[in-house]
Amino acid sequence: MSALATPARPSLPQHLCLATDVPWVPLGDGKAFKPLAFFANDRGFVELLRLDPGVAIPLHRHTGEVHAYNLAGSRRLHTGEVIGPGDYVYEPVGNTDAWSVHGDEPLTVLVVVMGAVEYLDGSGAAIKRYTATTLRKLYEEYCATHGLAVSAALDVA
């Protein structure tokens, strides 16, 4: 029997993150994230992002692709579109945008970010940068402050 003809066998997932393994980490001003994966070499990260009604995400640029899937609540993009539960947004490399929570319901978005997110000033210069490394550090600091174990399962090669 050739390798291609070998019957499929169930195997464990390559990466497993249980909801109870990881806390919501505050980012300030009604924002929090729950890390799901940190890709090695700052290639990117996967997170749940939760924002309270009225919170706005200021102008920022993506150095890699972004995939965002709204799980709950709605957001209004700077272009005027309202993205609701079940809606998906793809942002290409170099995309610059801003958005805000729309309506009275908290927003939860599943976000896959490749590369970094750079927050910009009025002239387009990066004033703050989030990468897998910076978010992992925030997560570790939160865990240390609250006596929580840091999950090694979040690291993806």
Short mmCIF file of the C-alpha atoms (twelve columns), coordinates in Angstrom:
data_MODEL
# 
_entry.id   MODEL 
# 
loop_
_atom_site.group_PDB 
_atom_site.id 
_atom_site.type_symbol 
_atom_site.label_atom_id 
_atom_site.label_alt_id 
_atom_site.label_comp_id 
_atom_site.label_asym_id 
_atom_site.label_seq_id 
_atom_site.Cartn_x 
_atom_site.Cartn_y 
_atom_site.Cartn_z 
_atom_site.pdbx_PDB_model_num 
ATOM 1   C CA . MET A 1   0.000   0.000  0.000  1 
ATOM 2   C CA . SER A 2   1.508   3.351  -0.984 1 
ATOM 3   C CA . ALA A 3   1.686   6.312  1.393  1 
ATOM 4   C CA . LEU A 4   -1.112  7.993  -0.546 1 
ATOM 5   C CA . ALA A 5   -3.360  4.978  -0.066 1 
ATOM 6   C CA . THR A 6   -2.816  4.866  3.723  1 
ATOM 7   C CA . PRO A 7   -6.131  5.332  5.530  1 
ATOM 8   C CA . ALA A 8   -6.518  8.678  7.275  1 
ATOM 9   C CA . ARG A 9   -5.997  8.591  11.042 1 
ATOM 10  C CA . PRO A 10  -7.312  11.129 13.489 1 
ATOM 11  C CA . SER A 11  -4.627  13.302 15.020 1 
ATOM 12  C CA . LEU A 12  -4.456  16.054 17.603 1 
ATOM 13  C CA . PRO A 13  -4.671  19.650 16.420 1 
ATOM 14  C CA . GLN A 14  -1.349  21.327 15.850 1 
ATOM 15  C CA . HIS A 15  -2.474  24.245 18.011 1 
ATOM 16  C CA . LEU A 16  -5.128  24.169 20.710 1 
ATOM 17  C CA . CYS A 17  -6.250  27.125 22.793 1 
ATOM 18  C CA . LEU A 18  -9.186  26.632 25.142 1 
ATOM 19  C CA . ALA A 19  -11.310 29.668 26.031 1 
ATOM 20  C CA . THR A 20  -10.634 29.138 29.726 1 
ATOM 21  C CA . ASP A 21  -6.838  29.056 29.206 1 
ATOM 22  C CA . VAL A 22  -6.450  32.714 28.309 1 
ATOM 23  C CA . PRO A 23  -7.821  35.874 29.964 1 
ATOM 24  C CA . TRP A 24  -9.129  39.062 28.379 1 
ATOM 25  C CA . VAL A 25  -6.211  41.513 28.587 1 
ATOM 26  C CA . PRO A 26  -7.229  45.177 28.923 1 
ATOM 27  C CA . LEU A 27  -5.852  47.620 26.376 1 
ATOM 28  C CA . GLY A 28  -7.459  50.630 28.088 1 
ATOM 29  C CA . ASP A 29  -10.465 52.794 27.233 1 
ATOM 30  C CA . GLY A 30  -13.018 49.987 26.811 1 
ATOM 31  C CA . LYS A 31  -10.717 47.743 24.768 1 
ATOM 32  C CA . ALA A 32  -9.427  44.252 25.546 1 
ATOM 33  C CA . PHE A 33  -7.905  41.360 23.646 1 
ATOM 34  C CA . LYS A 34  -7.792  37.610 24.166 1 
ATOM 35  C CA . PRO A 35  -4.712  36.167 22.469 1 
ATOM 36  C CA . LEU A 36  -5.242  32.934 20.547 1 
ATOM 37  C CA . ALA A 37  -1.866  32.612 18.787 1 
ATOM 38  C CA . PHE A 38  1.455   34.423 18.508 1 
ATOM 39  C CA . PHE A 39  3.366   33.520 15.343 1 
ATOM 40  C CA . ALA A 40  7.145   33.134 15.671 1 
ATOM 41  C CA . ASN A 41  9.502   35.818 14.355 1 
ATOM 42  C CA . ASP A 42  6.784   38.509 14.662 1 
ATOM 43  C CA . ARG A 43  4.950   37.100 11.620 1 
ATOM 44  C CA . GLY A 44  1.611   38.001 13.197 1 
ATOM 45  C CA . PHE A 45  -1.006  37.011 15.725 1 
ATOM 46  C CA . VAL A 46  -4.586  35.834 16.154 1 
ATOM 47  C CA . GLU A 47  -6.833  37.427 18.754 1 
ATOM 48  C CA . LEU A 48  -10.331 38.138 19.860 1 
ATOM 49  C CA . LEU A 49  -10.774 41.894 20.154 1 
ATOM 50  C CA . ARG A 50  -13.544 43.233 22.401 1 
ATOM 51  C CA . LEU A 51  -14.609 46.884 22.501 1 
ATOM 52  C CA . ASP A 52  -17.312 48.719 24.413 1 
ATOM 53  C CA . PRO A 53  -19.944 50.844 22.671 1 
ATOM 54  C CA . GLY A 54  -18.588 54.225 21.588 1 
ATOM 55  C CA . VAL A 55  -14.949 53.104 21.395 1 
ATOM 56  C CA . ALA A 56  -13.040 54.150 18.272 1 
ATOM 57  C CA . ILE A 57  -9.894  52.669 16.769 1 
ATOM 58  C CA . PRO A 58  -7.826  55.574 15.420 1 
ATOM 59  C CA . LEU A 59  -6.021  55.753 12.102 1 
ATOM 60  C CA . HIS A 60  -3.678  52.790 11.685 1 
ATOM 61  C CA . ARG A 61  -1.777  50.914 8.983  1 
ATOM 62  C CA . HIS A 62  -1.260  47.180 8.506  1 
ATOM 63  C CA . THR A 63  2.148   45.889 7.410  1 
ATOM 64  C CA . GLY A 64  0.589   42.557 6.442  1 
ATOM 65  C CA . GLU A 65  -2.801  41.116 5.571  1 
ATOM 66  C CA . VAL A 66  -5.648  41.230 8.092  1 
ATOM 67  C CA . HIS A 67  -8.722  39.017 8.268  1 
ATOM 68  C CA . ALA A 68  -11.500 40.173 10.623 1 
ATOM 69  C CA . TYR A 69  -14.736 38.313 11.358 1 
ATOM 70  C CA . ASN A 70  -17.394 40.013 13.499 1 
ATOM 71  C CA . LEU A 71  -18.744 37.638 16.125 1 
ATOM 72  C CA . ALA A 72  -20.990 40.089 18.019 1 
ATOM 73  C CA . GLY A 73  -21.849 43.758 17.758 1 
ATOM 74  C CA . SER A 74  -21.173 46.086 14.846 1 
ATOM 75  C CA . ARG A 75  -18.499 48.481 13.714 1 
ATOM 76  C CA . ARG A 76  -18.522 51.387 11.313 1 
ATOM 77  C CA . LEU A 77  -15.547 51.655 8.987  1 
ATOM 78  C CA . HIS A 78  -14.094 55.076 8.152  1 
ATOM 79  C CA . THR A 79  -15.628 54.648 4.692  1 
ATOM 80  C CA . GLY A 80  -19.125 54.432 6.218  1 
ATOM 81  C CA . GLU A 81  -19.871 50.712 5.868  1 
ATOM 82  C CA . VAL A 82  -21.371 49.024 8.910  1 
ATOM 83  C CA . ILE A 83  -19.935 45.567 9.593  1 
ATOM 84  C CA . GLY A 84  -22.296 43.398 11.673 1 
ATOM 85  C CA . PRO A 85  -22.262 39.928 13.232 1 
ATOM 86  C CA . GLY A 86  -21.201 37.307 10.708 1 
ATOM 87  C CA . ASP A 87  -19.577 39.859 8.388  1 
ATOM 88  C CA . TYR A 88  -15.982 39.434 7.223  1 
ATOM 89  C CA . VAL A 89  -13.433 42.082 6.230  1 
ATOM 90  C CA . TYR A 90  -10.140 41.475 4.415  1 
ATOM 91  C CA . GLU A 91  -7.486  44.205 4.571  1 
ATOM 92  C CA . PRO A 92  -4.508  43.955 2.209  1 
ATOM 93  C CA . VAL A 93  -0.891  44.743 3.055  1 
ATOM 94  C CA . GLY A 94  -0.456  48.489 3.629  1 
ATOM 95  C CA . ASN A 95  -4.146  49.159 4.258  1 
ATOM 96  C CA . THR A 96  -4.741  52.306 6.327  1 
ATOM 97  C CA . ASP A 97  -8.056  52.678 8.114  1 
ATOM 98  C CA . ALA A 98  -9.964  53.751 11.213 1 
ATOM 99  C CA . TRP A 99  -13.250 52.493 12.636 1 
ATOM 100 C CA . SER A 100 -15.543 52.639 15.649 1 
ATOM 101 C CA . VAL A 101 -18.062 50.503 17.496 1 
ATOM 102 C CA . HIS A 102 -21.513 51.098 16.044 1 
ATOM 103 C CA . GLY A 103 -24.614 50.880 18.240 1 
ATOM 104 C CA . ASP A 104 -25.168 50.067 21.906 1 
ATOM 105 C CA . GLU A 105 -23.819 46.514 21.929 1 
ATOM 106 C CA . PRO A 106 -20.200 45.553 22.733 1 
ATOM 107 C CA . LEU A 107 -18.188 44.405 19.725 1 
ATOM 108 C CA . THR A 108 -16.244 41.134 19.519 1 
ATOM 109 C CA . VAL A 109 -14.118 40.479 16.446 1 
ATOM 110 C CA . LEU A 110 -11.905 37.518 15.574 1 
ATOM 111 C CA . VAL A 111 -8.797  39.044 13.984 1 
ATOM 112 C CA . VAL A 112 -5.914  37.377 12.152 1 
ATOM 113 C CA . VAL A 113 -3.104  39.904 11.724 1 
ATOM 114 C CA . MET A 114 -0.029  39.161 9.656  1 
ATOM 115 C CA . GLY A 115 2.820   41.571 10.384 1 
ATOM 116 C CA . ALA A 116 2.213   44.592 12.602 1 
ATOM 117 C CA . VAL A 117 -0.433  47.232 13.260 1 
ATOM 118 C CA . GLU A 118 0.989   50.783 13.288 1 
ATOM 119 C CA . TYR A 119 -1.047  53.626 14.782 1 
ATOM 120 C CA . LEU A 120 -0.446  56.888 12.934 1 
ATOM 121 C CA . ASP A 121 -0.288  60.580 13.733 1 
ATOM 122 C CA . GLY A 122 -1.764  63.282 11.486 1 
ATOM 123 C CA . SER A 123 1.290   63.252 9.216  1 
ATOM 124 C CA . GLY A 124 1.182   59.472 8.730  1 
ATOM 125 C CA . ALA A 125 4.122   58.676 11.015 1 
ATOM 126 C CA . ALA A 126 3.833   55.570 13.203 1 
ATOM 127 C CA . ILE A 127 3.421   56.553 16.870 1 
ATOM 128 C CA . LYS A 128 2.566   53.127 18.307 1 
ATOM 129 C CA . ARG A 129 3.187   49.639 16.965 1 
ATOM 130 C CA . TYR A 130 1.585   46.327 17.932 1 
ATOM 131 C CA . THR A 131 3.277   43.075 16.941 1 
ATOM 132 C CA . ALA A 132 3.115   39.502 18.193 1 
ATOM 133 C CA . THR A 133 6.019   40.358 20.507 1 
ATOM 134 C CA . THR A 134 4.448   43.501 22.008 1 
ATOM 135 C CA . LEU A 135 1.068   41.820 22.512 1 
ATOM 136 C CA . ARG A 136 2.709   38.748 24.044 1 
ATOM 137 C CA . LYS A 137 4.517   41.044 26.495 1 
ATOM 138 C CA . LEU A 138 1.219   42.727 27.480 1 
ATOM 139 C CA . TYR A 139 -0.322  39.279 27.961 1 
ATOM 140 C CA . GLU A 140 2.604   38.067 30.103 1 
ATOM 141 C CA . GLU A 141 2.535   41.235 32.242 1 
ATOM 142 C CA . TYR A 142 -1.199  40.851 32.809 1 
ATOM 143 C CA . CYS A 143 -0.759  37.200 33.807 1 
ATOM 144 C CA . ALA A 144 2.090   38.058 36.201 1 
ATOM 145 C CA . THR A 145 0.073   40.849 37.845 1 
ATOM 146 C CA . HIS A 146 -2.972  38.603 38.315 1 
ATOM 147 C CA . GLY A 147 -1.174  35.388 39.293 1 
ATOM 148 C CA . LEU A 148 -2.161  33.551 36.115 1 
ATOM 149 C CA . ALA A 149 -0.149  30.976 34.221 1 
ATOM 150 C CA . VAL A 150 1.160   31.983 30.818 1 
ATOM 151 C CA . SER A 151 -0.009  29.515 28.179 1 
ATOM 152 C CA . ALA A 152 2.822   28.144 26.042 1 
ATOM 153 C CA . ALA A 153 0.104   26.827 23.703 1 
ATOM 154 C CA . LEU A 154 -0.215  30.334 22.222 1 
ATOM 155 C CA . ASP A 155 3.178   30.143 20.501 1 
ATOM 156 C CA . VAL A 156 3.039   28.947 16.909 1 
ATOM 157 C CA . ALA A 157 6.198   28.190 14.940 1 
# 
